[in-house]
Amino acid sequence: MYWFLLLVLLILLLFVLRPSLKRRINLNAQPGAADPLREAEVYLAYGRTEQAISLLEEALREHPQRTDIAEKLRSLKSR
């Protein structure tokens, strides 16, 4: 009988905490912020390599920890 009450309490607690977790996640998200790698791929698909390089350079200045951007930039400059 006690395990049932514990289970009900746990479920209720999860429903109470769930909205606050969603708000916390949404606060960290930047709506409208596009991934620079995807944008660069669009430029590359249309043969606009220089614009892709420029976009990735700017993105790397803003996010120097993004090694994926640095690798893509290196590969484009080595073409």
N, C-alpha and C positions, 0 to 999 in steps of 0.2 A: 504494500500500500504506500509506503514512504517513497519508493522509487518512482511511483506514478506521480506523486506530488512534485518530486524533484524534476521529473521530466516536463511537467506542465510549467513549472516555474522557469526552467531553462528555455523553453519555447517562448514564453512570454517575454523573458529578458532579451532574447534574440530579436523579437519584433520591436522592442523598445529601442535597442541599440542600432538596429539596421538603418533607420533614416539618418541618424547622426553620422554613421560611417559613409553613407552616400554623399551627404553634404560636404564632409571632409575631402572626399575624393574629387568632387566637382569643383571645390574651391581651388584645388591644385591644377586643374585642367585649364588650358587656355583655349577658349572657344575661338574658332577661326584660324588658329595657328596651324599652318600646313607643314608637312614634313619636307624639308629642303631637298632630300634625296628624291622624293617623288616628283617634286617640281622640276628638278634638274633632269630627270628621266623624260619628262614631257618636252623640255627644250631639246634634248638629244634626239628624241623621236622626230623632231622637225628640222634636224640638222643645225641647230643653234648652239653649237659647242661653246662659243665664247660667252653667251649668256648663262649657260649652265655653270661654267667655271666661275663667273662673277658671282652668281647666286651662292655657290658653295663656299667661295672665299668669305663672303659676308656672313654666312651661317657659321662658318668655323670661327670667325672673330667673336660672334655672339655666344657660341657654345664650344669652347676649345676642348672640352672633355669628350666630344663626339668623335671617336676614332673612325667610325664608319664614314663620316663626311670627309675626314682627312684622307682616308684610303681612296675614296671615289675621286677626290680632287687630284691626288697623285696619279691615278690611272688616266684621268683625262689629260693632264699636262704632259704625260709621257707618250701620248699618241702622236 
